[in-house]
Amino acid sequence: MTWKIEFDDRARKELRKLDRTAQSNILHYLRTKIATEDNPRRFGDPLRKNLSAFWKYRIGAYRIICDIQEDVVTVRVIRVGHRKNIYE
């Protein structure tokens, strides 16, 4: 099964602010691991408390916060950023 990857406007802006290497690593991760997997939750972890509806993926020092929508087979990227300030 192939999952569609969509970026929220805020996540797209955050991704553009990162250096080229980080951008490349994040996009490669999403295309090769998440989009091609039958269960994209396999590589991520659920978030807690007020972010409990979302999942996180770790790529080095960066984190991606996503909303997994099974009914439309889509992983929507909500936030992209460095691990020290992504959850603010």
KETORSE-245752 format. One record per atom (N, C-alpha, C, CB): y, z, x; residue number from 1. Coordinates in Angstrom, 3 decimals, m for minus. Glycine has a CB too. Layout:
{site {Y, Z, X}, NUM}
...
! end
This chain:
{site {m1.165, 0.000, 0.837}, 1}
{site {0.000, 0.000, 0.000}, 1}
{site {1.246, 0.000, 0.896}, 1}
{site {m0.012, 1.216, m0.960}, 1}
{site {2.231, m0.776, 0.538}, 2}
{site {3.471, m0.826, 1.292}, 2}
{site {4.577, m0.129, 0.507}, 2}
{site {3.862, m2.283, 1.608}, 2}
{site {5.251, 0.791, 1.163}, 3}
{site {6.351, 1.527, 0.554}, 3}
{site {7.662, 0.857, 0.906}, 3}
{site {6.354, 2.998, 1.010}, 3}
{site {8.561, 0.825, m0.031}, 4}
{site {9.889, 0.279, 0.197}, 4}
{site {10.776, 1.396, 0.747}, 4}
{site {10.487, m0.328, m1.117}, 4}
{site {11.544, 1.093, 1.790}, 5}
{site {12.462, 2.050, 2.385}, 5}
{site {13.874, 1.693, 1.944}, 5}
{site {12.342, 2.063, 3.940}, 5}
{site {14.568, 2.640, 1.322}, 6}
{site {15.958, 2.431, 0.899}, 6}
{site {16.828, 3.498, 1.543}, 6}
{site {16.092, 2.471, m0.661}, 6}
{site {18.051, 3.121, 1.890}, 7}
{site {19.000, 4.052, 2.478}, 7}
{site {20.118, 4.361, 1.496}, 7}
{site {19.574, 3.488, 3.777}, 7}
{site {20.402, 5.642, 1.323}, 8}
{site {21.569, 6.083, 0.590}, 8}
{site {22.800, 5.678, 1.427}, 8}
{site {21.525, 7.648, 0.313}, 8}
{site {23.951, 5.477, 0.800}, 9}
{site {25.151, 5.072, 1.536}, 9}
{site {25.496, 6.060, 2.647}, 9}
{site {26.332, 4.938, 0.581}, 9}
{site {25.387, 7.336, 2.350}, 10}
{site {25.689, 8.361, 3.353}, 10}
{site {24.731, 8.273, 4.532}, 10}
{site {25.624, 9.759, 2.728}, 10}
{site {23.449, 8.077, 4.268}, 11}
{site {22.457, 7.973, 5.334}, 11}
{site {22.701, 6.733, 6.189}, 11}
{site {21.041, 7.938, 4.745}, 11}
{site {23.107, 5.645, 5.563}, 12}
{site {23.404, 4.418, 6.310}, 12}
{site {24.565, 4.649, 7.281}, 12}
{site {23.739, 3.259, 5.338}, 12}
{site {25.596, 5.337, 6.835}, 13}
{site {26.750, 5.652, 7.699}, 13}
{site {26.340, 6.582, 8.837}, 13}
{site {27.886, 6.301, 6.874}, 13}
{site {25.526, 7.574, 8.515}, 14}
{site {25.064, 8.508, 9.548}, 14}
{site {24.219, 7.793, 10.594}, 14}
{site {24.257, 9.652, 8.916}, 14}
{site {23.388, 6.873, 10.164}, 15}
{site {22.556, 6.120, 11.098}, 15}
{site {23.411, 5.263, 12.027}, 15}
{site {21.562, 5.240, 10.337}, 15}
{site {24.443, 4.629, 11.486}, 16}
{site {25.323, 3.784, 12.309}, 16}
{site {26.063, 4.584, 13.374}, 16}
{site {26.331, 3.064, 11.425}, 16}
{site {26.302, 5.863, 13.148}, 17}
{site {27.024, 6.696, 14.107}, 17}
{site {26.168, 7.100, 15.306}, 17}
{site {27.542, 7.933, 13.417}, 17}
{site {24.863, 6.981, 15.180}, 18}
{site {23.952, 7.353, 16.270}, 18}
{site {23.932, 6.274, 17.335}, 18}
{site {22.529, 7.598, 15.737}, 18}
{site {23.495, 6.654, 18.548}, 19}
{site {23.385, 5.657, 19.615}, 19}
{site {22.279, 4.652, 19.302}, 19}
{site {23.113, 6.342, 20.970}, 19}
{site {22.336, 3.511, 19.950}, 20}
{site {21.408, 2.407, 19.658}, 20}
{site {19.947, 2.798, 19.821}, 20}
{site {21.710, 1.232, 20.556}, 20}
{site {19.636, 3.591, 20.826}, 21}
{site {18.248, 3.995, 21.056}, 21}
{site {17.732, 4.843, 19.896}, 21}
{site {18.125, 4.773, 22.377}, 21}
{site {18.533, 5.791, 19.456}, 22}
{site {18.131, 6.642, 18.333}, 22}
{site {17.975, 5.810, 17.069}, 22}
{site {19.159, 7.768, 18.107}, 22}
{site {18.907, 4.896, 16.826}, 23}
{site {18.807, 4.015, 15.656}, 23}
{site {17.506, 3.221, 15.686}, 23}
{site {20.011, 3.055, 15.596}, 23}
{site {17.223, 2.656, 16.830}, 24}
{site {16.013, 1.843, 16.988}, 24}
{site {14.753, 2.675, 16.758}, 24}
{site {15.975, 1.210, 18.385}, 24}
{site {14.711, 3.874, 17.331}, 25}
{site {13.544, 4.747, 17.172}, 25}
{site {13.332, 5.137, 15.711}, 25}
{site {13.702, 6.007, 18.030}, 25}
{site {14.402, 5.460, 15.013}, 26}
{site {14.308, 5.867, 13.617}, 26}
{site {13.848, 4.715, 12.738}, 26}
{site {15.649, 6.395, 13.126}, 26}
{site {14.441, 3.548, 12.924}, 27}
{site {14.044, 2.382, 12.121}, 27}
{site {12.608, 1.964, 12.410}, 27}
{site {14.986, 1.208, 12.386}, 27}
{site {12.216, 2.016, 13.671}, 28}
{site {10.835, 1.680, 14.045}, 28}
{site {9.853, 2.652, 13.389}, 28}
{site {10.666, 1.706, 15.587}, 28}
{site {10.171, 3.933, 13.402}, 29}
{site {9.327, 4.950, 12.778}, 29}
{site {9.166, 4.676, 11.284}, 29}
{site {9.921, 6.352, 13.001}, 29}
{site {10.281, 4.402, 10.616}, 30}
{site {10.225, 4.142, 9.177}, 30}
{site {9.405, 2.890, 8.861}, 30}
{site {11.637, 3.995, 8.614}, 30}
{site {9.571, 1.846, 9.642}, 31}
{site {8.875, 0.573, 9.377}, 31}
{site {7.390, 0.637, 9.705}, 31}
{site {9.516, m0.548, 10.176}, 31}
{site {7.026, 1.314, 10.793}, 32}
{site {5.630, 1.280, 11.234}, 32}
{site {4.780, 2.416, 10.676}, 32}
{site {5.577, 1.319, 12.728}, 32}
{site {5.358, 3.588, 10.494}, 33}
{site {4.560, 4.719, 10.013}, 33}
{site {4.705, 4.947, 8.520}, 33}
{site {4.949, 5.972, 10.748}, 33}
{site {5.921, 5.006, 8.038}, 34}
{site {6.146, 5.398, 6.648}, 34}
{site {5.908, 4.245, 5.682}, 34}
{site {7.557, 5.925, 6.478}, 34}
{site {6.457, 3.090, 5.949}, 35}
{site {6.356, 1.960, 5.018}, 35}
{site {4.931, 1.447, 4.873}, 35}
{site {7.252, 0.831, 5.476}, 35}
{site {4.127, 1.574, 5.902}, 36}
{site {2.777, 1.013, 5.869}, 36}
{site {1.704, 2.018, 5.463}, 36}
{site {2.439, 0.451, 7.211}, 36}
{site {2.064, 3.260, 5.295}, 37}
{site {1.093, 4.315, 4.994}, 37}
{site {0.820, 4.408, 3.493}, 37}
{site {1.597, 5.666, 5.519}, 37}
{site {m0.418, 4.721, 3.132}, 38}
{site {m0.759, 4.945, 1.726}, 38}
{site {m0.086, 6.207, 1.184}, 38}
{site {m2.280, 5.049, 1.560}, 38}
{site {m0.007, 7.225, 2.029}, 39}
{site {0.616, 8.483, 1.634}, 39}
{site {1.687, 8.851, 2.669}, 39}
{site {m0.452, 9.621, 1.502}, 39}
{site {2.969, 8.552, 2.412}, 40}
{site {4.017, 8.836, 3.393}, 40}
{site {4.239, 10.324, 3.636}, 40}
{site {5.302, 8.214, 2.949}, 40}
{site {3.710, 11.179, 2.781}, 41}
{site {3.842, 12.619, 2.990}, 41}
{site {2.992, 13.099, 4.171}, 41}
{site {3.442, 13.372, 1.721}, 41}
{site {2.060, 12.308, 4.584}, 42}
{site {1.155, 12.676, 5.672}, 42}
{site {1.898, 13.006, 6.963}, 42}
{site {0.172, 11.556, 5.925}, 42}
{site {2.996, 12.306, 7.237}, 43}
{site {3.731, 12.496, 8.481}, 43}
{site {4.899, 13.469, 8.354}, 43}
{site {4.238, 11.177, 8.969}, 43}
{site {5.241, 13.866, 7.141}, 44}
{site {6.417, 14.709, 6.937}, 44}
{site {6.071, 16.118, 6.522}, 44}
{site {7.307, 14.101, 5.910}, 44}
{site {7.118, 16.869, 6.293}, 45}
{site {6.986, 18.247, 5.830}, 45}
{site {7.912, 18.443, 4.631}, 45}
{site {7.320, 19.266, 6.973}, 45}
{site {7.470, 19.207, 3.641}, 46}
{site {8.364, 19.473, 2.500}, 46}
{site {9.459, 20.444, 2.911}, 46}
{site {7.570, 20.041, 1.294}, 46}
{site {10.631, 20.260, 2.336}, 47}
{site {11.729, 21.184, 2.589}, 47}
{site {11.661, 22.326, 1.585}, 47}
{site {13.099, 20.458, 2.508}, 47}
{site {12.413, 23.370, 1.839}, 48}
{site {12.364, 24.559, 0.985}, 48}
{site {13.713, 24.861, 0.364}, 48}
{site {11.886, 25.761, 1.780}, 48}
{site {13.709, 25.848, m0.476}, 49}
{site {14.891, 26.384, m1.157}, 49}
{site {15.645, 25.311, m1.920}, 49}
{site {15.820, 27.043, m0.156}, 49}
{site {16.935, 25.121, m1.653}, 50}
{site {17.720, 24.179, m2.451}, 50}
{site {17.407, 22.718, m2.134}, 50}
{site {19.190, 24.433, m2.235}, 50}
{site {16.621, 22.441, m1.104}, 51}
{site {16.221, 21.071, m0.753}, 51}
{site {14.744, 20.828, m1.047}, 51}
{site {16.508, 20.794, 0.727}, 51}
{site {14.140, 21.610, m1.910}, 52}
{site {12.696, 21.555, m2.140}, 52}
{site {12.200, 20.232, m2.735}, 52}
{site {12.301, 22.674, m3.046}, 52}
{site {13.073, 19.411, m3.256}, 53}
{site {12.657, 18.118, m3.812}, 53}
{site {12.502, 17.050, m2.733}, 53}
{site {13.662, 17.648, m4.853}, 53}
{site {12.877, 17.375, m1.491}, 54}
{site {12.915, 16.379, m0.420}, 54}
{site {11.885, 16.653, 0.667}, 54}
{site {14.297, 16.332, 0.193}, 54}
{site {11.659, 15.624, 1.472}, 55}
{site {10.743, 15.697, 2.605}, 55}
{site {11.506, 15.390, 3.877}, 55}
{site {9.553, 14.721, 2.430}, 55}
{site {11.059, 15.950, 5.016}, 56}
{site {11.701, 15.653, 6.294}, 56}
{site {10.703, 14.997, 7.241}, 56}
{site {12.282, 16.936, 6.925}, 56}
{site {11.241, 14.139, 8.071}, 57}
{site {10.468, 13.503, 9.141}, 57}
{site {11.169, 13.789, 10.453}, 57}
{site {10.314, 11.959, 8.909}, 57}
{site {10.385, 14.076, 11.491}, 58}
{site {10.939, 14.382, 12.807}, 58}
{site {10.727, 13.200, 13.736}, 58}
{site {10.294, 15.657, 13.396}, 58}
{site {11.818, 12.752, 14.343}, 59}
{site {11.769, 11.704, 15.354}, 59}
{site {12.553, 12.226, 16.545}, 59}
{site {12.352, 10.331, 14.822}, 59}
{site {11.853, 12.828, 17.499}, 60}
{site {12.523, 13.438, 18.646}, 60}
{site {13.453, 14.547, 18.178}, 60}
{site {13.309, 12.381, 19.448}, 60}
{site {14.723, 14.490, 18.598}, 61}
{site {15.711, 15.503, 18.220}, 61}
{site {16.379, 15.184, 16.889}, 61}
{site {16.767, 15.631, 19.302}, 61}
{site {15.961, 14.122, 16.236}, 62}
{site {16.585, 13.694, 14.975}, 62}
{site {15.676, 13.974, 13.785}, 62}
{site {16.929, 12.198, 15.028}, 62}
{site {16.310, 14.122, 12.638}, 63}
{site {15.578, 14.364, 11.399}, 63}
{site {16.024, 13.373, 10.339}, 63}
{site {15.785, 15.812, 10.908}, 63}
{site {15.088, 13.006, 9.483}, 64}
{site {15.371, 12.147, 8.341}, 64}
{site {14.982, 12.945, 7.104}, 64}
{site {14.593, 10.765, 8.423}, 64}
{site {15.870, 13.056, 6.152}, 65}
{site {15.566, 13.716, 4.883}, 65}
{site {15.400, 12.627, 3.836}, 65}
{site {16.692, 14.743, 4.471}, 65}
{site {14.254, 12.649, 3.143}, 66}
{site {13.909, 11.580, 2.207}, 66}
{site {13.504, 12.124, 0.844}, 66}
{site {12.786, 10.732, 2.773}, 66}
{site {13.672, 11.265, m0.130}, 67}
{site {13.192, 11.516, m1.493}, 67}
{site {12.078, 10.498, m1.738}, 67}
{site {14.366, 11.392, m2.581}, 67}
{site {10.869, 10.962, m1.927}, 68}
{site {9.724, 10.072, m2.134}, 68}
{site {9.539, 9.862, m3.627}, 68}
{site {8.425, 10.653, m1.489}, 68}
{site {9.675, 8.612, m4.063}, 69}
{site {9.585, 8.262, m5.480}, 69}
{site {8.309, 7.453, m5.707}, 69}
{site {10.846, 7.458, m5.944}, 69}
{site {7.268, 8.135, m6.134}, 70}
{site {5.963, 7.495, m6.285}, 70}
{site {5.927, 6.464, m7.399}, 70}
{site {4.915, 8.532, m6.540}, 70}
{site {6.678, 6.685, m8.462}, 71}
{site {6.621, 5.764, m9.596}, 71}
{site {7.136, 4.370, m9.251}, 71}
{site {7.418, 6.322, m10.750}, 71}
{site {8.053, 4.253, m8.284}, 72}
{site {8.556, 2.939, m7.872}, 72}
{site {8.176, 2.614, m6.426}, 72}
{site {10.076, 2.883, m8.034}, 72}
{site {7.265, 3.404, m5.843}, 73}
{site {6.748, 3.226, m4.490}, 73}
{site {7.911, 3.030, m3.499}, 73}
{site {5.774, 2.014, m4.438}, 73}
{site {8.815, 4.003, m3.493}, 74}
{site {10.002, 3.923, m2.651}, 74}
{site {10.231, 5.241, m1.930}, 74}
{site {11.233, 3.552, m3.484}, 74}
{site {10.612, 5.137, m0.662}, 75}
{site {11.068, 6.286, 0.104}, 75}
{site {12.565, 6.098, 0.298}, 75}
{site {10.304, 6.422, 1.486}, 75}
{site {13.356, 6.959, m0.325}, 76}
{site {14.815, 6.851, m0.246}, 76}
{site {15.325, 7.817, 0.819}, 76}
{site {15.478, 7.150, m1.630}, 76}
{site {15.963, 7.281, 1.836}, 77}
{site {16.512, 8.088, 2.918}, 77}
{site {17.850, 8.662, 2.456}, 77}
{site {16.680, 7.245, 4.229}, 77}
{site {17.950, 9.981, 2.435}, 78}
{site {19.130, 10.678, 1.950}, 78}
{site {20.067, 11.061, 3.087}, 78}
{site {18.724, 11.913, 1.176}, 78}
{site {19.520, 11.565, 4.198}, 79}
{site {20.324, 11.982, 5.349}, 79}
{site {19.611, 11.606, 6.634}, 79}
{site {20.601, 13.504, 5.310}, 79}
{site {20.390, 11.341, 7.676}, 80}
{site {19.883, 11.064, 9.015}, 80}
{site {20.798, 11.803, 9.983}, 80}
{site {19.833, 9.508, 9.323}, 80}
{site {20.220, 12.561, 10.913}, 81}
{site {21.081, 13.251, 11.865}, 81}
{site {20.318, 14.087, 12.864}, 81}
{site {22.044, 14.116, 11.138}, 81}
{site {21.077, 14.700, 13.767}, 82}
{site {20.508, 15.561, 14.785}, 82}
{site {19.995, 16.843, 14.141}, 82}
{site {21.547, 15.875, 15.878}, 82}
{site {18.963, 17.392, 14.701}, 83}
{site {18.306, 18.556, 14.095}, 83}
{site {19.205, 19.773, 13.991}, 83}
{site {17.088, 18.917, 14.883}, 83}
{site {20.220, 19.894, 14.855}, 84}
{site {21.056, 21.098, 14.824}, 84}
{site {22.015, 21.144, 13.636}, 84}
{site {21.844, 21.196, 16.099}, 84}
{site {22.322, 19.985, 13.023}, 85}
{site {23.284, 20.014, 11.920}, 85}
{site {22.874, 19.196, 10.688}, 85}
{site {24.599, 19.518, 12.411}, 85}
{site {21.646, 18.779, 10.592}, 86}
{site {21.208, 17.937, 9.479}, 86}
{site {21.112, 18.724, 8.173}, 86}
{site {19.861, 17.304, 9.802}, 86}
{site {20.830, 20.013, 8.232}, 87}
{site {20.582, 20.784, 7.014}, 87}
{site {21.835, 21.433, 6.436}, 87}
{site {19.564, 21.843, 7.292}, 87}
{site {22.994, 21.178, 7.034}, 88}
{site {24.248, 21.780, 6.543}, 88}
{site {24.734, 21.109, 5.296}, 88}
{site {25.327, 21.712, 7.599}, 88}
! end
